[in-house]
Amino acid sequence: MQQNYDVIKIDNPHVSELMKQTVSIETCEFNSAKIHILKDGKYLIIPFQLGKYIILYKDRADLEKHIKQKYFPLPDTETESIYENENKNISNINENISIYISYVSNKFNMANATPYKKSVDSHLKILNKKITDYGLKKLTKYDILAIGLYVNEIFRKNTKTSWNVEKVLTLNPYWVPSLISDTGKKYDIVKYITKSINEYNIINLDVYYKMEIEDFNGKLPIGN
């Protein structure tokens, strides 16, 4: 079957020439992408929040089919976000957080560690050592995400916060989780873990937890 669309990298110089042919613009409802209707009857789909790709459709039929499916066919992920591949689980994080808790507990053998209900500080220091002994450079993106969500869940259970997800409007939208208080303030330990591992090759779970706890309690975070 003939493919009636082309996936184009966003940095392709041909994109600007295509956009100059726009005669009208529509908005795709499920992802807020802009549908540029071109002079030659083709359709250029540009995401609301730019990723790596745009799509040029040669007729309306395939475009309407993909809109109905709420999914655009792309060769890989649109961003470098650790959340994009976990879209299905993250979109319902309240029910699926147990997936990440079990993964971290099993991978780093936390069954006999000091329970966080007895001492969060001791629990996180044990996990921190186990991760360090395992080797930070061996951690996958999934490992890092799961560790962050694991610590976030401990934070949630020890504070008056709840899980919150926000939609990222790429061509195929995904969800980013955080914790939110009843006043609307957001908290997230994943960001500290990701940055410190990727940029500095260190991890300090107990410190990151304390930073967010102090912020939650109305104190300035450590280091500010």
C-alpha positions as CSV (number, residue, x, y, z in Angstrom):
1,M,0.0,0.0,0.0
2,Q,1.3,3.4,-1.0
3,Q,2.3,5.7,1.9
4,N,0.7,9.0,1.4
5,Y,2.7,11.0,3.9
6,D,6.3,11.9,4.6
7,V,7.9,12.2,8.1
8,I,10.3,15.1,8.0
9,K,12.9,16.2,10.5
10,I,12.1,19.6,12.0
11,D,15.5,21.0,11.1
12,N,15.2,20.1,7.4
13,P,15.7,23.4,5.5
14,H,12.8,22.4,3.2
15,V,10.4,23.0,6.1
16,S,10.5,26.8,5.9
17,E,9.7,26.7,2.2
18,L,6.7,24.4,2.8
19,M,5.4,26.8,5.4
20,K,5.5,29.6,2.9
21,Q,2.9,27.7,0.9
22,T,0.3,27.9,3.7
23,V,-3.1,29.1,2.6
24,S,-5.0,28.3,5.9
25,I,-4.4,26.7,9.3
26,E,-6.5,24.4,11.3
27,T,-5.9,22.9,14.8
28,C,-5.8,19.2,15.6
29,E,-8.0,18.7,18.7
30,F,-6.2,15.9,20.6
31,N,-2.7,17.4,20.5
32,S,-3.2,21.1,19.4
33,A,-0.9,20.6,16.4
34,K,-1.2,23.1,13.6
35,I,-2.4,21.7,10.3
36,H,-1.1,23.9,7.5
37,I,-3.1,23.5,4.4
38,L,-0.8,24.2,1.5
39,K,-1.4,25.6,-2.0
40,D,-0.8,22.2,-3.7
41,G,-3.5,20.5,-1.5
42,K,-1.0,18.9,0.9
43,Y,-1.1,19.1,4.7
44,L,1.8,20.0,6.9
45,I,1.4,19.0,10.5
46,I,3.5,20.9,13.0
47,P,3.3,20.0,16.8
48,F,2.3,22.6,19.4
49,Q,5.5,21.7,21.4
50,L,8.2,21.0,18.9
51,G,9.9,17.6,18.8
52,K,12.1,16.1,16.2
53,Y,9.5,15.6,13.5
54,I,6.7,17.1,11.4
55,I,4.6,15.3,8.9
56,L,3.6,16.2,5.3
57,Y,0.4,14.5,4.1
58,K,-0.3,14.2,0.4
59,D,-4.1,13.8,0.9
60,R,-6.6,14.2,3.7
61,A,-7.6,10.6,4.1
62,D,-4.5,9.4,5.9
63,L,-4.4,12.5,8.0
64,E,-8.0,12.0,9.1
65,K,-7.3,8.3,9.9
66,H,-4.4,9.2,12.2
67,I,-6.3,12.0,13.9
68,K,-9.1,9.5,14.6
69,Q,-6.6,7.1,16.0
70,K,-5.0,9.9,18.0
71,Y,-1.6,8.6,16.9
72,F,0.9,9.8,14.3
73,P,3.3,7.2,12.8
74,L,6.9,8.3,13.6
75,P,10.2,6.4,13.4
76,D,11.1,6.9,17.1
77,T,10.4,9.2,20.0
78,E,10.0,12.9,19.5
79,T,12.0,14.2,22.5
80,E,14.8,13.1,24.9
81,S,12.4,13.1,27.8
82,I,12.6,10.0,30.0
83,Y,8.8,10.1,30.2
84,E,7.9,9.7,26.6
85,N,8.4,5.9,26.4
86,E,6.4,5.5,29.6
87,N,3.4,7.3,28.4
88,K,0.9,4.5,29.1
89,N,2.0,4.0,32.7
90,I,2.5,7.6,33.5
91,S,-0.9,8.7,32.3
92,N,-2.4,6.7,35.1
93,I,0.4,7.1,37.7
94,N,-1.9,6.7,40.7
95,E,-2.5,3.1,39.8
96,N,0.8,2.3,38.1
97,I,3.3,3.7,40.6
98,S,3.5,0.2,42.1
99,I,5.2,-0.9,38.9
100,Y,8.2,1.4,39.6
101,I,8.2,0.7,43.3
102,S,8.5,-3.0,42.7
103,Y,11.1,-2.5,40.0
104,V,13.4,-0.5,42.3
105,S,12.8,-2.8,45.3
106,N,13.7,-5.9,43.3
107,K,16.6,-4.5,41.3
108,F,18.4,-3.1,44.4
109,N,17.3,-5.7,46.8
110,M,15.5,-3.4,49.3
111,A,13.4,-6.1,51.0
112,N,15.5,-6.1,54.1
113,A,16.4,-2.4,54.2
114,T,15.3,-0.1,57.0
115,P,11.6,0.6,56.1
116,Y,11.0,4.2,55.1
117,K,8.2,4.4,57.6
118,K,10.7,3.8,60.4
119,S,13.4,6.2,58.9
120,V,13.2,7.8,55.5
121,D,16.8,9.0,55.9
122,S,18.2,5.5,56.6
123,H,16.1,4.0,53.9
124,L,17.2,6.4,51.2
125,K,20.9,6.2,52.3
126,I,20.7,2.4,51.9
127,L,19.1,2.7,48.5
128,N,21.7,5.4,47.6
129,K,24.6,3.1,48.5
130,K,23.1,0.1,46.6
131,I,22.7,2.3,43.5
132,T,26.3,3.6,43.8
133,D,27.7,0.1,44.3
134,Y,25.7,-1.0,41.2
135,G,27.3,1.8,39.1
136,L,25.7,5.0,38.0
137,K,27.0,4.7,34.5
138,K,25.2,1.3,34.2
139,L,21.8,2.9,35.0
140,T,19.4,3.1,32.1
141,K,16.9,5.9,31.6
142,Y,14.2,3.6,32.9
143,D,16.3,2.9,36.0
144,I,16.7,6.7,36.7
145,L,13.0,7.3,36.2
146,A,12.0,4.5,38.4
147,I,14.3,5.6,41.2
148,G,12.9,9.1,41.0
149,L,9.3,8.0,41.1
150,Y,10.2,5.7,44.0
151,V,11.5,8.6,46.1
152,N,8.6,10.8,45.0
153,E,6.1,8.2,46.2
154,I,7.8,8.2,49.7
155,F,7.5,12.0,49.6
156,R,3.8,11.8,48.7
157,K,3.1,9.4,51.6
158,N,4.8,11.7,54.1
159,T,3.3,14.9,53.0
160,K,-0.1,16.3,52.0
161,T,0.6,16.0,48.3
162,S,-0.9,13.9,45.5
163,W,0.2,12.8,42.0
164,N,-0.3,15.3,39.2
165,V,0.3,14.7,35.5
166,E,0.7,17.3,32.7
167,K,0.3,16.7,29.0
168,V,3.2,17.5,26.7
169,L,1.7,18.4,23.3
170,T,4.1,16.8,20.8
171,L,2.5,15.0,17.8
172,N,2.0,12.0,20.0
173,P,1.4,13.6,23.4
174,Y,2.9,12.1,26.6
175,W,2.5,12.9,30.3
176,V,5.0,14.3,32.9
177,P,4.3,13.5,36.5
178,S,4.9,15.6,39.6
179,L,3.5,15.9,43.1
180,I,1.1,18.7,44.0
181,S,0.0,20.2,47.3
182,D,-3.6,21.4,48.0
183,T,-2.3,24.9,47.4
184,G,-1.1,24.0,43.9
185,K,2.6,24.0,44.5
186,K,4.5,21.2,42.7
187,Y,7.3,19.0,43.9
188,D,9.5,16.6,42.0
189,I,12.7,14.7,43.0
190,V,13.1,13.0,39.6
191,K,14.6,16.3,38.2
192,Y,17.4,16.4,40.8
193,I,18.3,12.7,40.3
194,T,18.4,13.0,36.5
195,K,20.5,16.2,36.5
196,S,23.0,15.0,39.1
197,I,23.5,11.6,37.4
198,N,23.7,12.9,33.9
199,E,25.8,16.0,34.5
200,Y,27.8,15.2,37.6
201,N,27.8,11.4,37.9
202,I,26.7,11.5,41.5
203,I,23.5,10.7,43.4
204,N,22.3,11.8,46.9
205,L,18.8,10.6,47.4
206,D,18.5,11.7,51.0
207,V,19.7,15.2,50.2
208,Y,17.2,15.6,47.3
209,Y,14.4,14.4,49.6
210,K,15.4,16.8,52.3
211,M,15.5,19.7,49.8
212,E,11.9,19.1,48.8
213,I,10.7,18.5,52.4
214,E,12.3,21.8,53.5
215,D,10.6,23.5,50.6
216,F,7.3,21.8,51.5
217,N,7.7,23.0,55.1
218,G,8.2,26.6,53.9
219,K,11.9,26.7,54.3
220,L,14.4,27.6,51.6
221,P,15.8,24.5,49.9
222,I,19.3,23.5,50.7
223,G,21.8,25.4,48.6
224,N,19.5,28.4,47.9
